C-alpha cells in the first residue's frame, strides 16, 4: 500500500488508464491498467526501483488504439567536464 501512489503516478505518466484497484487483507494492492505497449518499455525496472523490489507485473495485448501522446524519456543522464590546464 505504501508504494501505490508512486506506481499510479508512473503508470499515468506513461499513458495508462486504471481499470481496477483492489486492496487485499494482507496489505497488498492490485492495480489493473490499460497502457500502450510503448509505455511498458523500461517500466519493470522503474517499478522495481520505486517499490524496493516488491512489485509483480504481468501484461498481455488487449487491442489496438489511437496514439495517446508522447511518453516521457529517461530522467537521468551524464555530465561531462574537462578542464584544460
N, C-alpha and C positions, 0 to 999 in steps of 0.2 A: 504493500500500500504506500510505503514511503517514497517509492520511485515513480508512481503512476503519473504524477504531474509532469515530470521530466519526459517520460515516454510519450505522453499525449502531445506535448509541445513539439517534440521531434517529428512525430508522425504527421501532425498538422502542417508543419513547415514543408514536408515532402509531398503535400497534396493529398493526404489521406482523409477519408471520411469515416467517422466512427459509426459502426452499425450495431454494436452491442457492448455492454460493460457489465461484468458480473463480479461480485466480491464473494470469495469463499469464506467459510468459517475459520479456516486456518490462516487468514490474513493475506491470501493471495488475491490478485486481481487479474481477471481475464478480459482483455480488450480485443474486440474484433473490428477490423478496419478494411475498407476498400481503398487501395493505394495503387498508383500507377507502377508498372514494372520497373521503370527507371528510377522510381523513388526507393526501391529496395536495394539498389546498388550502394554498398557501404553501410547499410542500415544495421546489419548484425553487429559489426564492430562498435558502432555508436551505441547501440542498446546495451551491449555487454559492458562497455565503459561506464555508461550512465547509471547502470543498475548494479555495479560491482559484481558482475558475473551472474546475477540472479535471473536474467531474462531467458525465456524459452520462446523461440519463434518457429512458426510453421507458415507456409504460404502456398497458394495454388492460383492458377489463372482462372479468372471469372468471366471477363468479357472485354471486348474492345470498346473504348470510349474516346470522345474527343480529347484533344490536348488540354491539359489543365494549367498550363503556365510553367514558368521556369522552376527548376529545383535548385536550392542553394548549393554552392560548391563547397570545397574544403575550407575550414576555418583557420587551419594552421599553415605555416609556410616557413620560409628560410630567410634569414637576414645575413647578407654577406658584407663584410667591411674589409678594406685594405688600406693600410697606412704606408705611404711611400716615404722613406727617410733618406 
